[in-house]
Amino acid sequence: MKKLHGFFIAFSLILVVNLYDAISVFGMQTVDLPRLQFVLFSIWVLLRNSIGYALLIASPALFIGRFSRFLLIPIFAYILGVEVLSAYTAKVFHAQLSEIWLPLVLNTSFQEMVGFVKMVGSPICIIALASYFVIVFVSGMFLWKARYSKISYRSGLMGVIACVPFVITNCIFMNMKFGLTQMRYTDFFVSAARSYFQNRGFLAACKQPDLPEKLSVSCSKNQLPNGVIVIGESSTRANWHCYGYARHTTPRIDDLCEKGECILYTDVVGIHPDTVGALSWFLTDVMYDGDKSIGYWTMAEVFKRAGYRCVLITNQKAVNDNLSLLSNLFNGCDERISISTIFKGKEHFDEVLIPFIGRELVKKDERPVMLFVHLSGIHFPVHNANPKEDAHFVKGEESFYVKDFSDKMRDRVNRYDDGVLYEDKVLGLIVDVLKTRDEATFMFFISDHGESPFSEEWRSYVDENVYELPAFFWFSNSYRLRFPDMVEKVTAASKKSLQPDEMTTGLFDLCFIDDSLKGHRRMSFTDKSFTGRKPRPICKGRMKYPKDLRIR
């Protein structure tokens, strides 16, 4: 029996994958069209995706003859790999594979990755990986041993003709916005590459801020307050008792609120469902309007040029990676302390940050200090959010109030609530450290984004809980005595509808940094005339916060 031509083998393999992809994507999308038009459009999408792409990718077998096998095998492995990842992502996380996953992987910590691998190391994962390698090996053998055309004008012309269906359909539908006109493995790659180059521009702006060398302040240098900005991880206010949650997850903050020491902000809505995206808006001058623009400074750089000694203390990944956007968001810090680097793989929780915070506060320096404290928080999976001895709800020490939950869901929420309880403990310990210093100091806490603990999904991007953020201010007695007007302004603004990017300028006001940021200064949320922007964009700008829509 004669060997099959490599073109037909490649075409058949990729046709099958394309057909599966078209059907699976079709099943996950909806198009607002009349029934007949919808059916015709669906058929067209199936044909276009299945035949057009298959011919495009198989055409190298006609262009470059037997050398095409060096190209076809890795292409098929890549396409199949994306399909396996897409199917697994949909099965386990109930989410689509998109460009957002690339920065998540690049900016995750080793501890988060270990926890993730343990969580996904299921029989489904093993079967998927085994099937993938078997299919790639068998298909690769066929492609390697197949018969190929000699390189000639005739075969080259046939290769060009094979690309025609793809080119025509793309030219016709390139401006249609139905979501079904792009293949996920091409769209994923292109979007990820585009995101990478956008981040490069953003990194350049962070490294070369558009700021004067010195920023003036309306307070004498020796009276400038210290500041501690604590950034939480994956904490939603829906599970905080101080916001009305039935379980007593925030005893320390509850106590501070009862004493009048804590000012809760009750209507802060996040912008982005992942850390890098969320903090890009909070830690820079970028104002979110639905589209990402280039930033001109980082928050740390502004404080530094106003005379502050800025220090980052993080319990997430190492922070000296120049390629990491998360790392560069803290440009302007005089020192960066990475707990993961210090402990080098040993188990550690956010409590270990406390001694470092105390040490930085007592350092002798003429400048006031601004600490950025980045918690490990309650990042999914939540098995590593707190020490075992602090597993209050998992141990059943407080009965679960929702009886209709499955055992799996009950365990998920118990673990998440234990993470919130531990976070509350850590925040209380930070306040205890600050109280030992008789200095004018404020602390501001905000989470990067929320989580969806009551959902079966890993993190549902359409869940309100992902965007409803806990945020509060704490002021030392010395700060309250010296600057009562500022405390009153912060208190008066606690009920305003806000997003994190709207709070950046207000933090500068707490440190009496003058309006000397040229055109990059925005109205402070502490001003009486500031009412907040509605409706508020969420989910990478594709949605509006649903409660805003109901209000309007």
N, C-alpha and C positions, 0 to 999 in steps of 0.2 A: 504493500500500500504506500502510495506516494505521501510524502510529508505535506501537511497543510501549509498554506502560505501564511507567513507571519502576520500579514495585514488582516486576514480573516480571523485569526486567533485573537489578535489584539482587539479587533472590532467587536467580536462576540463577547469577550470578557468584559470590556468596558461598557458594552451595550447592556449587559445584565445588571451591572452596578448602577449605570445611569437610570435604567428603568426602575430599579428599586428605589433609588434616590428620588426620582420624580414622583413616584407614588407616595413615598413617605412624607416628602415635603408637602405634596398636595393635601394629604390628610391632616397636616398641622396648620394649614393656612385657610383663610376665608377671603373671598373677594366680593365686594359689593357690586354685583352685576345682575341684570335680568337672567332668568333661568336658562333660556336658550343660549344667550351670549356667554354665560358662565360655563355651560357644557362645552361649547365650541372652543372657548379659551382654554379650558382644562385639557381637551384633546390636543390642542396645539402645543401646550406646554409639555405634555408627555412626549409628543413626537420630536419637538425641538430639543428637549433635554436628552432624550434617549439616542436619537440618531445624529443630531448636529454635533454634540460633544464627542460622541463615540468616533465619528468620522474624523473630527479634528485631531484627536489624540492618536488615532491609529494611522494617520497619514504619514508619519515618519518612516513607516515600513516601506513606503513607496519612494520616499525622498532619498534616503541614505542606505537602502538595502540592508545587508546583514549587520551593519553597524547600528541599526535602529534598536536592536535588542538591548544594547547598553542604556538606551533611553526608555524603552517601553516597560522594562521590568521595574525600575524605580518609580516611574509614573504610576503604574498600576498599584504598586505597593503603597504609594502615597494616597491615591484615591480610595483604595480599600481601607486604609488606616483611618482616614477621615470619616468614612462611612461607619466603621466599627465604633469609633469615638462618638459619633453622632448618635448612634443607636444606644450605646451605653449611657451617654449623658441623658438622653430622653428617658431611659428605663430607670436609672438610679436617681437622677436629680430632677427629672421632669422639666428639663430645660433644653433649649437648643444650643448646639455648639456655635459659638460666634467669636469675633475678634476679641471680645472682652476676656476670654480665657487666657490669652497669651500674656497680657500684663499681670494677670492674677498669678500665673506660674512664675514669671520673672521676679515678682516682688513678694513672694511668699517666703516665710522663714523655714528653716530646717525642721523645727518642731511641728509647724503646721503641716509640712509635707509628710512627715512621719505619721502624724495622726490621720491624715487624709488617706495614705496608703493602707493603714490598718483598717480604716473604715470601708474602703472600696475593695479590699482583698477578699472578695466573696467568691463563691463557686461560679457566679455569672461572669465575673471578671476573668477568672482562670479559663473558663470555657471560651470566652470571647478571644482572649490572647492566643490560646492554642489553635482555635479555628482560623484565626488570622494568619498565623505563621504557616499552617498547613496549606491554606489556599494560595498564599503567596509563593510557597515552595513549588507546589504542583504547577501553578500557572507559569511560574518562571521557567520551569523545565520545558514546558511546551513552547514558550516564546524563544528560549535559547536554541532548541533543536529544530525549530520551524524552518521552512524554506523561504528565502527572501529573493526579491527581484534584483537583477543587476542594475546598478545606477545608470540611468539613461534619461534622455529627454522625455521619452514616453511615460516611464514610471513617475518621473517628476511632475508631468502634466496631470497624471491621475491623482497624485498627492494633492495638487492644488485644487482639483475638482472636488476632492473629498472634503476640503475645507469650506466649500461654497455654502452648504446648508447652514453651517454655524454663522458665517459672516452675514448672510442675508437676514436671517432671523434676528441677529443682534442689532443690525442696522435698523430694522423695522421696529423693534421693541426696546431699543436702548433707553428711551425716555419714558417708558411706561413704569408706573410705580405700584405694581401689583404684588411685588415681593416674590412672585413665583418665576420670574424671568431670569433669575440667577441661580447657578448651581452652588451648593453650599461649599464644595471643596475649592472652587475658584474664588467665590466671594469671600470665604474665610481667609484665604491666603492674601488676596488683594487688600482686604480691609485691615488685616493684621499689619501688612507692610505699610499701608497708609497711616495707621495709628502710630507705628514706630517712628516714621519720619516727622509726624506732627509732634511727637514727644521730644524728638531731637531739637526742633525749633523751640519748644517750651523749655527744655533744659538749657539751651543757649541763653534764653532770656533770664532764667533763674541765676545763671552764673555771671551775667553782666547786667545787673539791675539798673534801670533808668532812675537813679536817685542822686541827689546832691551828696557830697562827701559827709556832711554833717546836717542833721535835722535839729531844728530848734525845739525847745520844750518850754512850756509856760510855768514851770515849777523849778525851784532851785535844785541844782544837781544833787546836793546832799539830802534833799527831801523827797526825791523820786521814790515811788513805792516799788517793792519787789513784786514779781508776778510768777504764778505757776499755772501753766496751761496744760491741763490733763486731757489727753485724747483717748477715749475708750474705743473698744473694738466690738462691733456686732451687737451692740446693746440697744434694745428697743424699750421705750418708756412704757409700753403696754404691760411689761412684766415687772415694773417698779411699783412697789407698794405706795410710795409717796405720791404717785400719779393716779392712785385709785385701784391698783391691782389687789385682788382678794388676799393673796398670800403675803406674809410679812418678809419680803425680800430685801428691804432697805431700812433696817432698824437704826443704823447710824445717821443716815440722812434724815429719817423721820425725826430723830431727836434734835438734830441741828435746826430743822424747820420749826419745831415746837418752841425752841429757844430764840427764834428769830435770827439765827446766824446764817441761814441758807436761803437764797433767793431762787426759787424754782422758775424756770422758763417753761411754760406749759404748751406752747404751740410752735415748736421748732421742727421744720420738715426738711429732711435731707434731700440731696439732689441726685446722688449717684449710688448705686447698690454695691459698689466695691470700694476698697480702701483708697487706692491710688486716685481714682476718679473723684471721690468725695473730698479728699484732702487737697486736691488740686485747686478746688474752689475756695476752701477755707483758709489755706496757708499762703495764698498769693492774692494779687490784686484783681484776678479774673472775676468778673461779675457775670453770673450765669444768665444767659438770655436765650438758651436753646442751642447755641452753637459755641464750640470751644474756640476761644481766641487766645492770642499770645499774652502771657503775663509779663509784667515789667519789674516786679520785685517779689520777694518772699517776705513773710511776716517777720522772720528772724532778722533779715537784713534791715528792715525798717527799725526794729528795736535796737539793733547794733549801732546804727548810725545816729540814733537818738541818745547814745551814751550807755547802753545796757551791755552787760556781759551775758551772752546767750549760750545756754547749754541744753543739749538734747540728751535725755536719758530714756532709752527705749528698751523694751522687752520683746521687740520683734526682731527682724533680721538685721544683719550687720548694716551699718549706715554709711559706709565709706565707699560704696560702689558708685562711681561717677556715671555709669550707664543706667542706674536705677532712678526712675523719676521720683519714687518715694524718698530716696536719699537726698536728692537735690531740692526737694521741697523745703528742706531744713537748711539750705544754704544761708550763711550768715551766722551760724552758731560757732562760737569760739572753741567749743569742745563737744564731742559726741561720745557718749558712753553707751556701748552696746552690751547689754547683759548677756545675750547669747554668746558673744565672743569671750566674755569673762568666764562663763561657766562651761563653755565648750562641750555641749551635748548633754551635760548633766541636767536632771530635772529641776526646774525652777519655776516659780509662780510669781505673780506680780508683787507679792509681799517683799521680794528681795530688792525692789526698787527703793524702799523706804530709807535705808542707810545712805544710799547715794544722794537722795534728795537732801537729807540732813547735812551731809558733808559739803554739798555745794552751797547751801545757805550760810554756812559759817566760814567759808573761805574769805580771807582778807583781800578785799579789792575795793578800790575807790568807787567803782561803778556799781550801780544796783544790778541785781541778777534777774534774768527772765529764764525760767526753766520750762522746757517743753518735755512733758512726761508722756510717753506713748506706751499704753498698756497692751499686754497680750490679749486681755479681755476674754470674751466669750465666743471666740472664733469657732465656727463649725469645722470639724465635729467637736462637740462640747465636752468630750470625755476628759480633756486635759485642761479644763478651765479653772479648776480649783483642786487643792489637796484632798485626799480621800477622807481625812479627818474632818473636813469642812463640808462633807456631803450630807447636809441636813435633810433635804427633801428626798434624795435617793434612798436614804435609810428609813424613810417613812415616819420621820419625827413630826411631821405635820401632814395631816390627811389631805388628799387631793380632792378638790372641790368639784371637778368635772367627772362624773361617773361614766359618761358615754364613751370615753376614750379607750382605744385599744391599749394593750400592755406596751406595745412599741411606742405609741404616741405618749403614753403616760411617762415612760422612762425618758423619752426625749425632752418633755417639758420639765420633768423633775431635775434632769441634769442642767438644763438651761437656767432654771430658777436658782439652782445651787451656784451657778456661775454669776448670776446677778447678786446673790447674797455675798459671795466672796468679793466681788467688785465693790460692793458697799463697804465691806470691811477694809479694803485697801484704801478707798477714798477717806474713810474715817481716820485711818492711820496717818495719811498725808496731812489732814487737818490737825491732828495731834502734834505732828512735827512742827507745823507752822505756828501753832499756839505757843510753843516753847520759845519763840523768838519775839521779843518786844519791838517789832518793826511794822511799819505800814506795808501790808502784804495783801494781795488778793489772789484767789484761786478761781479759775474758770474750768468747768468740766463740760465736755461735749463728746458724744460718740461719733465715729466717722459715718456709720450707717447703722441701721437696725438689723433685725433678723426676722425670720418667719417661724418661730418655735411651734406654732399651732398648725403648721402646714406639713403635709407629707413631702413637700419639695425641699430640696437643699436650701435654697433661698429664692423664694418666689418674687420676681421683680415687679409683680403687680400687686403684691401684698402691702397694705398700708403700713404694717408694722416694720417693714424694711426702711421706711422713710420717717417714721415718727421717732424723733430723737430725744433722749434725756439731755438736759442742759441746766446748769445752775452756777451761781456765783457764791463765793464765800469771801468775806472781808474780815481781816483782823480788827481788834478793838482800836489799835493805833490808826489804821486806815480810816475807820469810821469816824474817829475823833478829828482827824486832820482834814478829811475830805467828805463831809456829810452830804454836800450837794451832789457829788458824783454818786454816792450810794443811793440817794433818793432817786436820781435819774435812772439808775440801773433797776431799781425796784419798780418804778413806774412803767418800765418797758417790758416787764416780765410776762404780760398777757398778749403782747403783740404777735402777729403772724410773721414768722421770720424763716429764713433759710441761712445756712452757715456762712455763705458768701456775704450776707448782709450784716454779719456780726463782726467782721474783721476790723473795720474802722472803729467801732465802738471800743475794742480792746486798746487801740492807740489812745483813745480819749481817757481811759482809766490811768494811763501813764503820762497824760498831759503833753502828748506830742502834738505840736502845732500843725495847722493846716498848710504844710509846706511840701506836700507831695505832688505839686503841680496839678496836672489834669487827671492824675490817677487817684485822687482822694474822693471818696463818696460820702454822702450824708450818713451820719452816725445813727444807729438805731436808738440811741439814748436821747436824740432830739425829739421834742414834742411834736414837731411837724412830720416826723417819720411815721408812717402808718403801715408799712409793709407792702410788698407787691403781691397782687393776686391777679389771675390764678398762678400758683406756683408750679413750675415745671419739674417733673421727676422722671425717673426711668430713662435716663440719657436723653431727655428732651422730647421723648415720643409721647408722653402722657402729661396730663395735668393732675395735680393732687386732687383726688376725688372729693374730699370734704370741702375744698374750695369751690368746686363746681356746684355742690349742693347748697352752699351758702349763697352763691351768686344766683 
